[in-house]
C-alpha cells in the first residue's frame, strides 16, 4: 500500500497518510479553536510533551475501559462546551483505540456532529481500528454497547512511534491484525506467518504489515460499511475474545484476547467438521506465540458463556459465532450453547490451555 490512500464512505471519504513525525504534521493541520484529545501517556513522550505544554486546548485522558464509558466521557463534554468549543472547530485525537472511541463518539453527537482527525499511536489502532468509521463506548459493565459510524476527516500514521510501546501492546496489535490475514485467505496467512514474529520483536517491518492489514480491511468496509453483511466476518474470534476480556476485567489485552478467541473459534470449527486437525494446529502455533505470557486456563466456562450471551450477533438463544471452513472462508454459525458445545469448550481448555 502506498504512503497515502483514500477510504470510500457513504458518510464522507477520508484520507489515510503514512507520515514521518506527528508534531510537524499537527502543526500543519491544527487551526485556532481546535481541541487536542490525547492519551496521557503519549502526551509525555519527548517532542509531543513540549508541543502539548505550549497548547491551551488539550484534554488528557487516562486510558481505561472506565474512561471509555457513558459516564466516563461526561467531563469531556463539559470541558468542551464550557470552554467555548464551536461546531466549526475540530477535535484532534492522539492515542490508541480508547482515545479514538472517546473522540469519535464525542465528535459524532456534540452539536449534532463536529469534525475530527486521528493520529493513531498504538499498533492495534494503526493496523485496525483507525479505518472503518465505528465509534463504540461501554455502558455499565457491557463493552461497546453504544456507538455509531462517524469517520474522521483524515488519519495520520507514524509507525516509528511504536518503538515506545510495551510488549503487551505489540502483542495486542499483532493479535488483532492476525484476524484480517486469516479472514482474507491462504496467501495472506502465508504473508502473516513470514512477518509476525519480526513484528512481535522489532518495528522494522511495521509500515509493510500495517499497510497490508489496512488494505485487507479497506476492501471489506468499502463493500459493507455498516457491518451488516460481508464485514461481519471481521468478528472472527471476537465473540470469545470480548468475553475473555470482560471476565478477566480487561487484564488480558484486546488483541491477545482475540488470539485466544480465534483459536477457540477454530477449535469449534474443527469439532463441527469445518476444518481439519492440521489446519487447526497450524493456526494454533501462530496464536500460541502471540498470547505467550498470558493464561486463561482458570476461567470458568459458565462465566465465559454468560459474557458471550451479551454479543450483538446472537439470535434466539443461539451464539452468533464466526467460524471457518478454511482461511478466507469465515461465516456466521448460529450455535446452541448446549451440553455438547460446553463439552467442546471444556475439552479445549483441558487440551490447549492446561
Secondary structure, 3 states (H helix, E strand, C coil): CCCEEEECCCCCCEEEEECCCHHHHHHHHCCCCCEEEEECCHHHCCCHHHHHHCCCCEEEECCCCCCCECCCCHHHHHHHHHHCCCCCCEEEEEECHHHHHHHHHHHHHHHHCCEEEEEECCHHHHHHHCCCCEEEEEECCEEEEEEEECCCCEEEECHHHHHHCCHHHHHHHHHHHHHHHHHHCHHHHHHHHHHHHHHHHCCCCHHHHHHHHHHHHHHHHHHCCCCCCHHHHHHCCHHHHHHHHHHCCCCCCHHHHHHHHHHHHHHHHHHCCCCCHHHHHHHHHHHHHHCCCCCCCCCCHHHHHHHHCCCCCCECCEEEEEEECCCCCEEEEEEECCHHHHHHHHHHHHHHCC
